[in-house]
Amino acid sequence: MKNILTSVLLSFFFLSVEIHSKSQPVGKDDNFIVQVKSTVQYPNFIQPWRFKNPETRHSYGVVVGENLILTTAQTVYYQTNTEVQKFGSLKNYTAKLVKIDHDLGLALLRVEEKEFGTGLTPIQFGSEIFLASTGTVLEYKEFRNLSEKKIRTIKLDVDTYANGYIELPYVEVQSDDKLEGIGELIVDEVSKIPQGLLIYFKDSQNTGKMVPNFTINQFLNCNITKKCFSYKGFRFRPLTDASSRSFYGVRKENSGVLIAEIYPESSASSLLKLEDVLLEVGPYKIDPKGYFEHPKYGKILLSYLFHSGEDLGLGKDKKIPLKILRNSKIMNIDFEMKAFPETAVKIPFGNTRYRKPEYLMLGGIVFLELSEHYLTEFGNQWRTRVSKQLLYLNDYHRINNTGETKKVILLSQVLPLPGNQAYHSLQQVVLKKVNGKEPKDIRDLFQIATESEDPFLVIELDDGTQVVFEKEEITNLNKEAIKVFHIPKSHNLSE
C-alpha cells in the first residue's frame, strides 16, 4: 500500500518547526484554542477504485507556534479540505497538514495566511504532569463561547491508543461533565500549566485518556521527515508462576518477563532471542508482570522505558543497557533503539496509517493485499461474515516473523462477465502462486503477470483452485470490466 502523505511531507521537507519546551501558565483570556473542521473521504477497502461518501470531522486545535495548530490525527485522515476558525472570528482559514503521528494520534497543521496569527497566543507544553489532581478542560463551540469543565487526573500508564502499533504514555482522567475527547486542552486548575490534550472520553464511564505534555513535546520537536518514537521490537509474556520461572532459571532475587515475539528489522531482532528473560532495563528492575517503578509516577509498563523514557535518560536515539537471562545465564547487552519496522507488518491492522488500498484486476478478477481494514468493511459483525481462514490469518499472522517482507494477497471478488463465468463463485481466497512463482506483494504480482512470456497465466489459489487465462483474454476482460462496472483502470499501482 502506498502512503498518500508522501507528497504532503515532501512539500514541508525544509520546514523548521520551532517549539519551546518551557511551559507557561495559560489564562482564560488567552486566545489559543481554535476549531478545526475537515472534509474527509475515506477509501473503500473492498472496492479500492471507489471512495466512501464525504464526511465532516470536527475537533479542537491548540496554537503551538506561528500559525501552527496541534489537533487530533483522526480529524485529518483522508482530508480533502481542512479549515480552522479562531476564537472571536467568523472567518474560516484553510490549513495544510505539516506532520502526523499515527501511534500518538496527533497532527500538526499550518495556516498560510499571516493574518490568522493576529491576536493568537501560542502555548508551550512543558514536561511536568500533576497526577491525582484537578484540572480544567478548555473548549469552545460557538463564536465567543469559551467554556471550562472540571476533570481529574488519576494515573499515568502506557498502552496503544489511536489504534496504533506502539505503546505510549497516557494519563487516565475522570470527569462528571460531558466531554468529547477530540483534542480539548487540559490545564492544571491551580498552576494553569498545560497538562495535555484529551484524545478519548467515554461518557458512560466518565473516563478518558489524555496525551501528556511531555509526549506532545516529543512529537512537536521531532524532525518532520523522521518518526518521533522508537519501538522496542518485541512482545513479552509475564512470568508469574513459580514453575515457569524455575524452568527458565529465574532466581528468587530476580524477576523479569519472557520475550515471546520479536519483530524482524527491529531494535530487538539482532540482540534478543525468543525465550530470553528480560530482567532489567537500565537501572530499573522489571517485575514478573512487566512493570517497573518510576521514581515519580509509580508502577508503569516497561514499554515506557523504550518508547518514552527521555525523563529517565532513556528512549529515542539512545543505547539502553539491558540485563537478560539466556539459557539460565545472565548477559548484559546494549540495546540500540530504532523506529517501528513497518515492513514487519504482514497484515496491516489498527488505524489505516493514512494508507490508500491498492488493487490489481486480472481478467475481471480483483486482487488486493489482505488487511484488517478490508475485513472490517463487512460491518460490525465482520468476524462472523468473513472467511475463517482470513480471520485466523488476521488474528495470528499479522507479523512477518520469518523476516520476509511479504504480504497476504487475496482474490477478493470476481466481477461477473461472460468470459470469467467459470470463476464467479470465487471470493476471499488467498493467492498461492502465479505461473509457479509466489508473489511477495501486489506489485510483485503485477510484475509477474505483465512480464511473463508464457501465453497463459495460471493462478493457483490456497484452496486448490486454478484460474487459467490467455494473456490476451485478460486484457480484453479487463477492458470489458472497466466499461461495465465503471472502474477507472485495471490497477491503481503507481509506477
C-alpha positions in Angstrom: 0.0 0.0 0.0 1.2 3.5 -0.8 1.2 6.2 1.8 -0.7 9.1 0.3 1.1 11.5 2.7 4.3 11.4 0.7 3.7 14.4 -1.4 2.4 16.4 1.6 5.5 15.7 3.6 7.9 16.4 0.8 6.4 19.9 0.4 7.4 20.6 4.0 10.8 18.9 3.8 12.7 22.1 4.7 10.3 23.3 7.2 11.7 24.0 10.6 9.2 23.9 13.4 10.5 25.7 16.5 8.6 24.7 19.6 9.8 25.8 23.1 9.6 23.3 25.9 9.4 25.6 28.9 5.8 25.7 29.8 4.0 28.9 30.9 0.6 29.2 32.7 -2.3 30.0 30.5 -5.3 32.1 31.2 -8.9 32.0 30.1 -8.4 35.3 28.3 -5.5 34.0 26.3 -6.6 33.2 22.7 -5.0 29.9 21.8 -7.9 27.5 21.1 -9.3 27.1 17.6 -11.9 24.9 16.0 -10.8 22.5 13.2 -13.2 21.2 10.6 -12.2 18.7 7.9 -14.0 17.3 4.9 -12.7 13.7 4.7 -13.3 11.0 2.1 -12.2 7.5 3.2 -11.2 4.9 0.6 -13.3 1.7 0.1 -11.1 -1.2 1.0 -13.3 -3.7 -0.7 -13.5 -1.7 -4.0 -10.4 0.4 -3.8 -11.3 2.3 -7.0 -14.1 3.9 -5.1 -14.3 6.3 -2.2 -16.9 6.5 0.5 -19.3 9.4 0.9 -17.6 12.6 2.2 -17.9 13.3 5.9 -17.2 16.3 8.1 -15.0 15.9 11.1 -14.7 18.4 14.0 -12.1 18.8 16.6 -10.3 21.4 18.8 -6.9 22.7 18.0 -4.3 24.4 20.1 -2.0 27.1 18.7 1.6 25.9 19.4 3.7 28.2 17.2 3.4 30.8 14.5 0.3 29.8 12.6 0.9 26.2 13.8 -2.0 24.2 15.2 -1.9 20.9 17.1 -5.0 18.7 16.7 -6.1 15.1 16.5 -5.0 12.9 13.6 -8.4 11.3 13.2 -9.7 14.7 12.1 -7.5 15.0 9.1 -7.2 11.4 7.9 -8.0 11.3 4.2 -8.9 15.0 4.3 -9.8 16.8 1.1 -10.1 20.2 2.8 -9.3 21.4 6.3 -10.5 24.8 7.7 -9.7 26.5 11.0 -11.8 29.1 12.9 -10.2 31.1 15.7 -12.0 32.4 18.7 -13.6 35.8 18.1 -13.7 35.5 14.3 -16.2 34.2 11.8 -13.7 33.6 9.0 -12.6 30.1 8.1 -8.9 29.7 7.3 -7.5 26.9 5.1 -5.0 24.7 6.9 -2.4 22.3 5.5 -1.0 19.2 7.1 2.6 19.5 8.3 3.1 16.2 10.0 1.1 13.4 11.7 1.9 10.6 14.1 -0.4 7.5 13.7 0.5 6.0 17.0 0.1 9.1 19.1 -3.0 10.2 17.2 -1.9 13.8 16.8 -1.3 16.0 13.8 0.3 19.4 13.2 -1.4 21.9 10.8 -0.2 25.2 9.3 -2.3 28.1 8.2 -0.5 30.1 5.4 -2.5 33.3 5.8 -0.3 35.5 8.1 -3.3 37.4 9.4 -4.5 34.2 11.1 -1.9 34.7 13.8 -3.1 38.1 14.8 -4.4 38.0 18.4 -3.4 34.4 19.0 -1.1 33.4 21.8 0.9 30.2 21.2 1.0 27.9 24.3 4.0 25.9 25.3 3.9 22.4 26.7 6.4 21.5 29.4 7.2 18.2 31.0 5.6 18.3 34.4 2.4 16.3 35.0 0.3 16.7 38.1 -1.3 13.4 39.0 -4.2 12.8 41.4 -5.1 16.5 40.9 -7.9 18.6 39.5 -7.7 20.1 36.0 -9.7 22.4 33.8 -10.8 21.5 30.3 -10.9 24.4 27.9 -13.1 24.4 24.8 -15.4 26.5 22.8 -18.2 25.5 20.3 -19.6 28.8 19.1 -18.5 32.4 18.4 -17.4 34.0 21.7 -18.5 31.0 23.8 -15.5 29.7 25.7 -16.3 27.1 28.5 -14.4 25.4 31.3 -15.1 22.0 32.7 -13.6 20.1 35.6 -11.5 16.9 35.2 -9.4 14.8 37.5 -6.1 13.2 36.5 -5.8 9.7 38.0 -2.7 7.9 36.9 -0.1 7.6 34.2 0.3 4.3 32.3 1.3 3.0 28.9 -0.9 1.5 26.2 -1.6 1.6 22.5 -4.1 4.2 21.7 -5.4 5.8 18.5 -5.3 2.1 17.4 -1.6 2.4 16.8 1.3 0.0 16.9 3.4 1.5 19.7 2.5 1.6 23.4 2.8 5.3 24.5 2.2 7.1 27.8 -1.3 8.4 28.6 -2.9 9.8 31.6 -6.2 8.3 32.8 -8.7 11.1 33.6 -12.2 11.2 35.1 -14.9 13.9 34.8 -18.6 14.2 35.7 -19.0 16.7 32.8 -19.9 15.6 29.2 -16.7 15.7 27.2 -16.0 14.7 23.6 -12.3 13.6 23.6 -11.5 15.5 20.4 -8.4 17.4 21.4 -9.7 19.5 24.3 -6.8 21.2 26.2 -6.4 20.3 29.8 -4.6 22.6 32.2 -3.9 22.2 35.9 -6.5 24.0 38.0 -4.0 25.7 40.4 -0.9 26.3 38.3 -2.7 26.7 34.9 0.2 24.7 33.4 -1.0 22.8 30.2 -1.2 19.1 31.0 -2.1 17.6 27.7 -4.9 17.0 25.2 -7.9 14.9 25.7 -7.9 12.3 22.9 -10.6 9.9 24.1 -13.5 10.1 26.5 -16.4 7.7 27.3 -19.4 9.4 28.8 -21.0 6.2 30.1 -17.9 5.5 32.3 -16.9 9.2 32.9 -13.3 8.2 32.0 -10.9 9.1 29.2 -7.3 9.4 28.1 -5.1 12.4 27.9 -1.9 12.7 25.9 0.6 14.1 28.4 2.5 17.2 27.7 6.0 15.6 27.6 4.8 13.2 24.9 3.3 16.1 22.9 6.6 17.9 23.1 8.4 14.8 21.8 6.1 14.9 18.8 6.4 18.7 18.2 10.1 18.8 18.4 11.0 15.7 16.3 12.2 16.1 12.7 9.3 16.2 10.2 10.8 13.5 7.9 11.6 11.1 10.8 9.4 9.1 13.2 9.0 10.6 16.6 9.0 7.5 18.7 11.2 4.4 18.9 9.9 0.9 19.3 11.3 -1.9 21.5 10.8 -4.5 18.8 9.5 -7.3 20.9 6.4 -8.5 22.8 6.6 -10.2 26.2 4.7 -12.6 28.3 4.5 -12.3 32.2 6.4 -14.9 34.3 4.3 -15.0 37.4 4.1 -18.7 38.2 6.9 -20.4 40.0 7.1 -23.4 37.7 7.8 -21.3 34.6 10.3 -19.2 36.5 12.1 -22.3 37.6 12.1 -23.7 34.0 13.8 -20.6 32.7 16.3 -20.4 35.5 15.0 -17.3 37.2 16.3 -17.0 40.7 14.3 -15.7 43.7 16.3 -12.4 43.8 15.5 -11.7 40.1 12.2 -11.0 38.3 11.5 -10.4 34.7 9.4 -11.3 31.7 9.7 -13.7 28.8 10.5 -12.5 25.3 7.6 -14.1 23.3 7.8 -12.4 19.9 10.5 -10.5 18.0 9.8 -8.1 15.1 12.2 -8.5 12.2 14.3 -5.5 11.3 13.6 -4.0 14.7 15.8 -3.0 17.6 15.4 -6.4 19.1 15.9 -8.6 16.1 19.7 -8.9 16.2 20.1 -8.8 20.0 17.3 -10.7 21.7 16.1 -14.3 21.2 12.8 -15.9 21.9 12.6 -17.2 25.5 15.2 -14.7 26.7 14.1 -13.4 30.1 14.3 -9.6 30.4 15.5 -8.7 34.0 16.5 -5.1 33.9 16.3 -2.1 31.6 19.0 0.4 32.6 18.9 0.7 36.4 15.2 -0.4 36.6 14.2 -3.9 37.6 11.3 -5.5 35.7 8.7 -7.3 37.8 7.1 -10.6 36.7 4.1 -8.7 35.2 6.3 -6.4 33.1 6.2 -3.3 35.2 9.0 -1.1 36.7 8.9 1.5 39.5 9.1 5.0 38.1 10.6 7.4 40.6 7.8 9.9 40.1 4.8 8.1 38.6 4.9 4.7 40.3 4.4 1.4 38.5 4.4 1.7 34.7 4.7 -0.9 32.0 8.2 -1.5 30.8 7.4 -0.1 27.3 7.7 3.4 28.8 11.5 2.9 29.2 11.9 2.2 25.5 9.3 4.4 23.9 9.2 7.4 26.1 11.9 7.3 28.8 13.6 10.6 28.0 12.9 11.9 31.5 15.0 9.0 32.8 17.8 9.4 30.2 16.5 6.6 28.0 14.2 6.3 25.0 14.7 7.5 21.4 18.2 7.6 19.8 19.7 6.2 23.0 21.6 2.9 23.7 19.8 1.2 26.6 21.7 -1.3 28.8 19.7 -4.4 29.3 20.2 -7.4 31.7 18.8 -10.6 30.3 18.8 -14.3 31.2 19.6 -16.6 28.3 19.8 -20.4 28.8 20.0 -19.7 32.6 23.0 -17.4 32.2 22.9 -13.6 32.9 24.0 -11.4 30.0 24.4 -7.6 29.6 23.7 -6.0 26.2 23.5 -2.5 24.8 20.1 -2.1 23.1 20.1 0.5 20.3 16.6 1.9 19.7 15.1 2.0 16.2 11.7 3.2 14.8 8.9 0.8 14.3 9.7 -1.5 11.4 6.7 -1.0 9.1 7.9 -3.8 6.8 7.4 -6.3 9.6 3.7 -5.9 9.3 2.3 -8.7 7.1 -1.4 -7.8 7.5 -2.0 -4.1 8.4 -4.2 -3.6 11.4 -5.3 -0.9 13.8 -5.6 2.6 12.2 -5.1 2.9 8.5 -1.9 5.0 8.9 -3.3 7.1 6.1 -2.7 4.3 3.5 -4.6 4.0 0.3 -5.5 0.5 -0.6 -4.1 -0.9 -3.8 -5.7 -3.4 -6.2 -5.0 -5.3 -9.4 -7.5 -6.7 -11.8 -6.7 -9.8 -14.0 -9.5 -11.0 -16.3 -12.1 -9.1 -14.3 -10.9 -10.7 -11.0 -9.9 -8.3 -8.3 -6.7 -9.0 -6.2 -5.6 -6.9 -3.2 -3.5 -7.2 -0.1 -5.3 -8.5 3.0 -5.7 -6.0 5.8 -7.8 -5.8 8.9 -9.3 -2.6 7.3 -10.6 -4.8 4.4 -12.2 -7.2 6.8 -13.9 -4.5 8.9 -15.6 -3.2 5.7 -18.1 -6.1 6.2 -19.8 -4.3 9.1 -20.0 -4.5 12.9 -20.4 -8.3 12.7 -17.4 -8.7 10.3 -15.8 -11.5 12.4 -18.8 -13.7 11.6 -19.1 -12.7 8.0 -15.6 -13.1 6.6 -13.7 -16.3 5.7 -12.5 -18.2 8.8 -9.1 -18.5 7.1 -8.8 -14.8 6.8 -9.9 -14.3 10.4 -7.2 -16.7 11.5 -4.5 -15.0 9.5 -5.5 -11.6 10.8 -5.5 -12.8 14.4 -2.3 -14.9 14.4 -0.1 -14.0 11.4 -0.1 -10.2 11.3 3.7 -10.0 11.6 6.4 -11.4 9.3 8.2 -13.4 11.9 10.4 -15.1 9.3 12.0 -11.8 8.4 10.4 -11.7 4.9 8.7 -8.6 3.7 5.7 -10.5 2.4 2.0 -9.6 2.3 -1.0 -11.9 2.0 -2.5 -11.4 -1.5 -6.2 -12.0 -1.7 -8.6 -12.8 -4.5 -11.3 -10.5 -3.2 -14.0 -10.8 -5.8 -14.9 -11.7 -9.4 -16.6 -9.1 -11.4 -19.2 -11.2 -13.3 -18.5 -11.3 -17.0 -19.3 -14.0 -19.6 -15.6 -14.6 -20.1 -14.9 -15.4 -16.5 -18.1 -17.2 -15.7 -16.3 -20.4 -14.5 -14.9 -18.4 -11.6 -17.9 -16.4 -10.5 -18.2 -18.2 -7.1 -14.7 -17.3 -6.0 -14.2 -14.8 -3.3 -12.0 -14.1 -0.3 -9.4 -16.8 -1.3 -5.7 -16.4 -0.6 -3.4 -16.4 -3.7 -0.6 -19.0 -3.6 1.3 -18.9 -6.9 1.2 -17.4 -10.4 2.9 -19.3 -13.2 4.8 -21.2 -10.4 6.0 -18.1 -8.6 5.0 -16.9 -5.2 4.5 -13.1 -5.4 5.5 -11.3 -2.2 3.0 -8.4 -2.6 0.5 -6.9 -5.1 3.2 -5.1 -7.0 5.2 -8.3 -7.4 2.0 -10.0 -8.7 1.6 -7.2 -11.3 5.2 -7.6 -12.4 4.9 -11.4 -12.8 1.6 -11.1 -14.7 2.9 -8.4 -17.1 6.4 -9.6 -17.7 5.7 -13.4 -18.1 6.4 -14.6 -21.7 4.1 -17.6 -21.2 1.0 -17.3 -23.3 -1.1 -18.4 -20.4 -1.5 -17.1 -16.8 -2.0 -19.8 -14.3 -3.2 -18.6 -10.9 -3.1 -21.1 -8.1 -5.2 -20.4 -5.0 -4.8 -21.7 -1.5 -7.9 -23.8 -1.7 -6.5 -25.8 -4.6 -8.4 -23.9 -7.3 -6.6 -23.0 -10.5 -7.6 -19.9 -12.6 -6.3 -20.0 -16.2 -6.5 -17.3 -18.8 -4.7 -16.5 -22.0 -2.8 -13.2 -21.7 -4.8 -11.6 -24.5 -8.0 -12.8 -22.8 -7.0 -11.0 -19.6 -6.6 -7.7 -21.4 -10.0 -8.0 -23.1 -11.8 -8.9 -20.0 -10.2 -6.1 -18.1 -11.4 -3.6 -20.7 -14.9 -5.1 -20.5 -14.9 -4.8 -16.7 -13.7 -1.2 -16.8 -16.6 -0.3 -19.2 -19.4 -2.4 -17.5 -18.6 -1.6 -13.8 -17.3 2.0 -14.3 -13.8 1.3 -12.9 -11.2 3.9 -13.8 -8.4 1.4 -14.7 -7.3 -2.1 -14.1 -5.0 -1.2 -11.2 -4.0 1.8 -9.1 -0.4 0.8 -8.6 1.9 3.8 -9.1 4.9 3.5 -11.3 
